[in-house]
Amino acid sequence: MRVHLFTSAAANYQQKVRALFASVRRVRPDWRLHLVLADSPGAAGLEATGADEVHHLADLGVPAWRSWAFCHSLVELATAVKGFALARLLARPDCDAAIYLDPDILVFSDLADVVDALQGADILLTPHQAQPEATAAGIIAREVCTAQHGIYNLGFLAVAARGQGPAFAAWWRERLYRFCREDVPSGLYTDQRWMDFVPAYFDRVRVLRGAHLNVAPWNLGPRRLAGWVGAPTVDGEPLGFFHFSGADQGAFDPFRDEPVVADMVDAYRRETAGIGPAWGFGAFADGETILAEQRFVFRLRRDLQAAFPDPFASGPASFQAWWRDQAPVEFPALFDPAGRATEIARLRSALTTGYPDL
């Protein structure tokens, strides 16, 4: 099976992308590796990631892609591009299946069971939790949190280039294009909550519950890692891939007394140490930081998108200038300390078709 594996990230994650691709090369040198760049075209350091191909926003077929990028935070943009990349990869004549992995993942075995599963299913998912919690505290900490963020963890996704695979990719792409929002109170969490619909909408779906897949801090509690850092096992089975989500923010601190986990996390931190370039879409052309409320207003207003096709520009005829002159008149609550937080929450959750049709 001709497999294309892709990840999406901004240039600040280049060390993590390099580690992911190096881990895949060790076990699956036959797979083609793709980086989908959720960053400005001039982002530096990408040659060091080991990608076979780097895909920029302009390559993905996103209408008015600069306006679209402006409407997203870094996390939202890095997840929103996944639907476009998946659909394009599945349409390639040299692709039988596409696998997505988050950039903060390392692969430890050849994932032959994942490839085998694609023989009988078109869409493969892994759940955040693979077994019920036994305590009220566990339900609150993990099951309620999972209900808010999505049943399936989208650090992994595998889709066949046949049957329902392309239709699924088109369906997901449309939703991520319009509604890839980090807005848990409104029931949206980037790309993940949409996957809760997949078993209802598609027949050829399989949920992979193996303890060796997508091991992460949210499911590590009942799983037992053993062996050594280079070839660990989980519950006696070779580890497939490990999700180091939050490793730099202390997510694995509760497991410091488990030597294999602690050694793996320490080794990962050493391998991915360093800070990459700042996000190219984080500021206007003159260097002024873009505020979240500026993105929300621009997302809501099709007239502004039409008037300012490059919202990152600076100068007298720019969206930045409009914001300084006109936004206080049209959105006075954003400039009132007493009402600012409420207005930002309203704008964050306002739903709109937002962009031109695909």
N, C-alpha and C positions, 0 to 999 in steps of 0.2 A: 504494500500500500504506500502510495506517494503522499507523505505527510508534510504539511507546511505548519510550522509552529510560529506563533507571533506573540509579542507582548506590546504593550503601549506604555509610554512614559515620557516625561520631559527630560531635558538634558541633565538636570540635577540628579537624576537617578542612573546616570551612565555606569557607575561602578556596580550597581545592583544588576543592571541589564547584562553587563559583561560577565558577572558571576553566574547568572542564570544560563546564558548561552554556553559558557564554558562547561557547565555541568551537563547540559544536553549533549554537547559535542562528545563528551566522554562515553556516553551510553548509546546515543543515537546519531552517529556521524552521517547517516543517510538522510536525515531530516533537513529541510531548508528552513532557515531562521530569518524572521522578519521583525524589525523594530518599526512600530508605528509611532511617529514623533508628535506628541501633543505639545508642540513648542514652535517658536518662530523658525522660519527656514534657515536662518543663519546660526542656529545653535551649534556650538563647538564640541569637539571631543567624541563625535559619534563613530569615528573610524576605529576607536578602541573598544567598541562594544562587541565586535565579532559577528555582527549581523551580516547575512548574505545580501539583504536588501533593506534599505531605509525608506519608509514611506512618509511623505510630508502631507499636511492637510490639503495642499493644492493638488495632490495626486489622487485623493480619495473620492472626488466627485461631489464634494459638499457645496451646495449653492452658496454664493456670497460667503466664502469660508472665513474671511477675516471678521466680518460682522458676527458670524456664528460663534467663532472662537471667543470674541469679546464677551459674549453673553454667559460664559462659563467660568467657574473657578478652575484651578489646576486639576483638582480631583475629578470634577465633573467632566472636564474636557478629555482627560486621560481615559475615562470610561466611555464617554460618548462616541469616541472614534472607533471603538471596538466593533460596532455593528457595521460600519462602512468597510472596515478592513476585512471582516469575516466574509461579507458578501462578495467583495472583489476577489479574495483568495479562492473561494469556492467556484468562482466562474472561470478560473484559469484551467486550461486543458491539461496542465501537468499536476493538478491537485486532485487527489482522491478524498482527502480529509484535511481539516484545519483544526489545530489545537491551540487554544489560548492559555497562557500562564501569566500570572502577575509577575512583575519584575523582581519582587522580593521573595521569590521561590527558588529553591535548588532541587534538581532532579537527581535521584540516587540510583535508580534502576531503569531498565529499558522500556518500562511501561507497556510490556507486551500484552498485559491483560486489558489495558485501555484500547489498544489497537484491535484486539480480538473482539471487544465489546462493540466496536464500530461495524463489525460484520453483521450484527443482528439488530442494530439500532442506528438511527440517524442523528440523535442528539444525546449527549452524555452530560450529566450533571453530578456534582457532589454536594451533599447537604452540609450546612454548618454543624448540625448535630446528627449523629447517627444512632443514638440510643436515648431513651427518655431519661430525664433527670429524676433522682430518687428523693430529693429533699426540696422543701419550699424555697430555701436559699438558692439552690441550684436552678430551680424554675425561674426565679426572679433574675438571677445573674446571667443565665444563658438562654433559656427558652423565650422569655419575654423580650430579651434583647434581639434574638433571632427573628421573632415575629415583627419587630420594628424595622429590621434591616433587610430581611429576605430569608426565605427558607434555604436557598441554595447559595453557596459561596461562589462568586464569579471570579475568584482567583484562578479558576479552572473552567474550561468549557471545551468540548470536542464535538465537531459537527462533520458529518459526511457530506460529500459533494454530490449526493444523489438523493432520490426520494424526497423526503420532507426537509432535508437540510437547507437547500437554497431558499425555500419558502419561509422557513424559520428565520434565516438570516435577514431576509427582506423585512419581515414583520418586526424583528428586534431593531433593525437599523432605523425604521420609521419612528419607533418610540424613543429611541435614544437621540435621534435628530431633534425631536420636539421637546421631550420631557426627561432629559437626563438631569435630574435635580437632586441636590443633597438637602432634602427637606422632609425629615422624618415625621414631624407633626402633621404634614399633609399626606403622609403615606407614600412618599417617594424617597428612595435612597439610591441615587445614581442609576447604575444599570441593573442592580440586583433584584429589586422588587418585581420587575417585569417577569423574571423567571418563575415566579409563583404561578403565573398563568400557563406555563408551558405544558405541564401534564394534562391540563384541561383542553388546550387548543390543538395539541399534536399527539399522534398515536405512537410514533416510533421514538419514544423517549425512554432512556434507562437511567436510573439513579444508582450511582456507584457508591456503596456504603462501606467498602473495604477500609479497615483501620489504617492501612498503609498509604492511603491517598489523601492529599490535602491536609496533612497533620498540621495543626495550628494552635495558638494559645486558647481559642474558644472550644476546642474539642480534645485537648491534650490530657485533661484530667484522668479519664478512664483508660487511656492508652499507655502502654508500657514500652518505653524505648530501651534497647540494650545494645551491646556490641561496642563499636568504636566509631569515631566521627566519620571516617571515610566510607563505612559500610554498615550503618546501623540497621537494627530490626525493630519492628513495632508489633507487639503481641506475637512474637516469634516468626514474623514474616518480613522479608526484605522491604525496607522503606522505599516507597515509590517516589513521592516528592513531599517536601517539607516547606510550609508557608511561614516565613519569618516575619509575618506582619507585626508591626509594632516593636520589633527587636531593639530599635534605637530609643524607644519611649518607655521601656520597662515592662512590656507586655509579658515577658517570660520570667520576671522576677519571682512570681510564686513558685516557680519550678527550679529555683537555684539549688535546692537540695537533691535534685535528680542529676547525677553526674553526667550522663550522656547528653541530656538536654542542655545543661549548662555549658558543656564543652562545645556542642554544636553551635550554640548561639554565640559564644565567644569567638569561635573560628569564623563564623559568618561576619561578625562585626569587624574583625581584622581584615577579611577579604574585601569588604565593601566600604572600608573607611575612606573618608575624604568627602568634600563637598563639591558638587558640580556647579556649573554656571547657574546664575539666577534665571528664573522662568522668564522667557522672552515676552510673554503676554501679560506680565504682571504690572507693567507701567506704560504710560503714554510715551510718545516719542521723545519728549523733553525730560523723561526720567521720573515724572510725578507718579506716585503709586495710584493704581486704579482701585477705587473703593467698591465694596460689594454692592452698595446701593446704586452705583453708577451702572453696573452690569445689569441689575434688576430692571431699572428704568429703561435701558436700551433694549432689553429683551422684550419688554412689554409694549414698546412703541414702534410699530412698523414704519411710521412716518420718520422717526429718527434713523432707523436702519436705511431707509431710502435716501435720506438727506446726507448721511455720513457713511458712505460705503467703506471707509477706512477709519473706524472709530478710535484707533490707536494714535492717529495723527495729532499733532499740536499746531497751534496757530490760530489766527483770527476766524477762520471759517471751519473750525473743527468741532467735533462733539465736546471736547474738553472746554472750548470757549463757550459753547451753548450751556454747558453745565454751570459755568461760573455766572453767566448772565441771566439765563432763563429758568434753570431748575429751581432757584429760590422762589420764583413767582409761581411756577406750576406745581411744585412739591414743597410747600412751605414747612410741612411737618418734619421733613428730613433735616431742616436747619434749625429746628426748635429742640433744644435738649430735653424738654419735657415729653415730646411726642416722637422723637427720632426712632427709638427702639420699636415702638408699635408700628410705625410706618414702614420700617425696614422689614418687619415680619409680614406685613400685609403684601408688600411688593414681592417678597421672596415666594410667597405662596400663590400669587396671582397666576392663574392658568390662562394661556393664550396659545393660539396656533403658531404664533411667533415668527415663523420664517416662510420663505417661498416653498411651494410644493416641490417634492423631490422629482 
